[in-house]
Every structure is written in structure tokens, then in C-alpha cells.
Amino acid sequence: MMRILNILVIGALVAAAAYVYKIKFESTRQVERVAKLRMEVRQEQDAIAALRAEWSKLDTPARIQELAKRHLPNLKQIDSRQFDALRNLPERPPDLVPPDTADPIGSLLEHPDLAEVPTSSISSAPRPKR
């Protein structure tokens, strides 16, 4: 009886040692993973800092003004007389397809007469019938 008890205790000790080794191995692997993730986060933060520095250099008003003068020489300032009143805007074109239609293209195909409705503020010459 004592012999069986000793064998069971030794087996339990071996199983406990194996379990502790497994836990140690997993924790070591997790520590390495955390260290790798921290390194990646640090690299991403450095890249973000470099991009922000580059953006602030590119976004300086003096640089943008110089680029505008170089690449847009014909650009003139807006004159207040260039604006028009809202009452002079053309009428909004009618909706060709109701907004709640499930298949707007299919609806246009079913009703080809809707395609003849002008959709711009410039009236076009009448098109010949097909």
C-alpha cells in the first residue's frame, strides 16, 4: 500500500512539475510577445511623429503661398461682384426617379420617356426621336 502511495505521489510531483514548466514556458512566450508588440508600437509612434513633422513642414503658409505663386500665376482674388443672388439660380431639375425606389436604373429603363427630361440649367436643342 505504501509503495502505491509513493508512486502516486511521485506521479503527482512529475505532473505538477510538467504543469509548472508549461506555465513558465507560456509566460516566457507571452513576455516575448508583449516586448515585440511594445517595439512595434514604439516604431509606429516614431513613424507617426516623423509624418507629423513632415506634415507641419509641408503645411507652412509661406511654402503654400510660394507654391501658389509658382504653379497658379493666373489666379486672381475673388471680387465681391462675382457672386450672384440666390433668386437668380435656375430651378432645381425634377427628380427622375423617386428617392425610395429600390432599383433606380431599372425604373429608368422601364420608363424611357423620363430620360428626355433635361437635367441641367442650360436648355439644349431638341433631340431627334429615335
N, C-alpha and C positions, 0 to 999 in steps of 0.2 A: 504494500500500500504506500509506503514512504517513497519507494522508487518511482511509482507512477506520479505521485505528487511532485517529486523533484523534476521529473521530465516535463510535467505540465508547467511548472514554474519557469524552467529554462526555456520552454517554447514561448511562454508569455513574454519573457525578457527579450528573446530574439524578435518576436513580433513587435514589441514596444520599441526596440532599437531600430528596426526597419521603419516603423512609422515615424520616429523622431528624425531619422535620416531623410525620409521622404519630405517631411515638413521643412527641414533645413535646406534641402535641395530646391524646393518650391520657393521658399522665401529668398534664397540667393538669386534665383531666376527672376523673381518679381523685383528685387532691388536693382538688378541689371536693367530690367525693362524700364523702371522708373528713371534710372540715370540716363538711359537712352532717350526717353521722352523729354526729360528736362533739357538735354543737349539740343534736341530738335526744336523745342520751344525757344531756347536761347537763340538758336540760329534764325528762327522765324522773326523773333523780336529784333535781331540785328538787321535782318533784311528789311523789315518794316521801317526801322529807324533810317536806314540808308535811302529807302524810297521816299520817306517824308522829307529828308534833307534835299534830295534831288528835286522833289516837287516844289519845295519852298524856293529853290534856286530858279526853277523854270517859271514860277508863278510871280516873280517880282514885277511890279508895274513898269519899271524902267525897261526891262527886257521886252515885255509885251508891247510897249509903246514903240520901241525900236523896230521890232518885227512888223508892226502895223505900218510904220512909215516905209519900211523896205518892201514889203510884199503887197501893200494896199495903197499905192501912191495916189490913185484917183478917187479914193474915198473922201467924201466931204461930210461935214457935220450936218445933222438934221436941222432943217429950218422949220420954224413953227407953222409956216404957211403950207407945209407939205401934208398936214393932217386934214381930214375931212370930217364932217358931221355924220353922226350915225343915221340920220334921216336920208342921207344920200346913198346909203348902201343898197345894193339890189335885194330884191325879195329872196327869201330862202326858197330853194327849189323844193318841190313836193317830194315826199317820201315815195320812192318807187316800190318799196316792199314794206309792209307793216313791221314794226320792230319785234313783235312777238312771233314772227314766222319762224318755224323750225328750220326750213330749208330755203333761204333767200334766193339762191341761184336757181333752184328748181322752180320757185314761184315766178322768176323772170322768164324761164323757159316756157312755162305754161301760158304766160300772158306776154307774147312778143310785142304787143302794142305799147306796153309800158316802156320799152327800150327807146321809143321815139320821143319821149318827154325830154326836153333839154335840161341838162343838169348844171349848166354854168350861167353866169350873168351875161355872157356875150351871146346874143342870138345868132344862130347860124342860118345859112341859107337852107331852104327846104331840101331834104334829100330825096332823090328819086326813089319811088317804090320798087321793091324787088319782085 
